[in-house]
């Protein structure tokens, strides 16, 4: 997982944060994104930008950003 870009995304205003792969995206906090999670596409908001994530402290990632 080293070197991988990861962002924190929330799908509900006070819901949990999903840490997802963000391979090709320059993302900023507050940006709206489309994320593939569990085989479906969900719309969410970035709450933790890739530059703010310490990937080595994360467990399994929960999805992938597919568009913004």
For each residue, the residues with C-beta under 8 A, 3 or more apart:
1: 4 55 56 58 61
2: 55 56
3:
4: 1 21 23 55
5: 21 22 23 25 50
6: 19 20 21 22 50 53 55 58 61
7: 19 20 22 25 27 33 46 48 49 50 53 65
8: 17 18 19 20 46 47 48 52 53
9: 17 18 19 20 33 35 44 45 46 47 63 65
10: 13 15 16 17 18 44 45 47
11: 15 18 35 42 43 44
12: 15
13: 10
14:
15: 10 11 12
16: 10
17: 8 9 10 47 48
18: 8 9 10 11 35 37 44 62 63
19: 6 7 8 9 48 53 58 61 62
20: 6 7 8 9 35 37 61 62 63 64 65
21: 4 5 6 61 63 64 65
22: 5 6 7 25 27 50 64 65
23: 4 5 64 65
24:
25: 5 7 22 33 65 68
26:
27: 7 22 31 33 46 49 50 65 68
28: 31 46 49
29: 46 47 48 49 52
30: 45 46
31: 27 28 45 46 68
32: 43 44 45 46 68
33: 7 9 25 27 43 44 45 46 65 67 68
34: 41 42 43 65 66 67 68
35: 9 11 18 20 41 42 43 44 63 64 65 66
36: 39 40 41 42 63 64 66
37: 18 20 40 41 42 62 63
38: 63
39: 36
40: 36 37
41: 34 35 36 37 66
42: 11 34 35 36 37 63
43: 11 32 33 34 35
44: 9 10 11 18 32 33 35
45: 9 10 30 31 32 33
46: 7 8 9 27 28 29 30 31 32 33 49
47: 8 9 10 17 29
48: 7 8 17 19 29 52 53
49: 7 27 28 29 46 52 53
50: 5 6 7 22 27 53
51:
52: 8 29 48 49
53: 6 7 8 19 48 49 50 58
54: 57 58
55: 1 2 4 6 58
56: 1 2
57: 54
58: 1 6 19 53 54 55 61
59:
60:
61: 1 6 19 20 21 58 64
62: 18 19 20 37
63: 9 18 20 21 35 36 37 38 42
64: 20 21 22 23 35 36 61
65: 7 9 20 21 22 23 25 27 33 34 35 68
66: 34 35 36 41
67: 33 34
68: 25 27 31 32 33 34 65
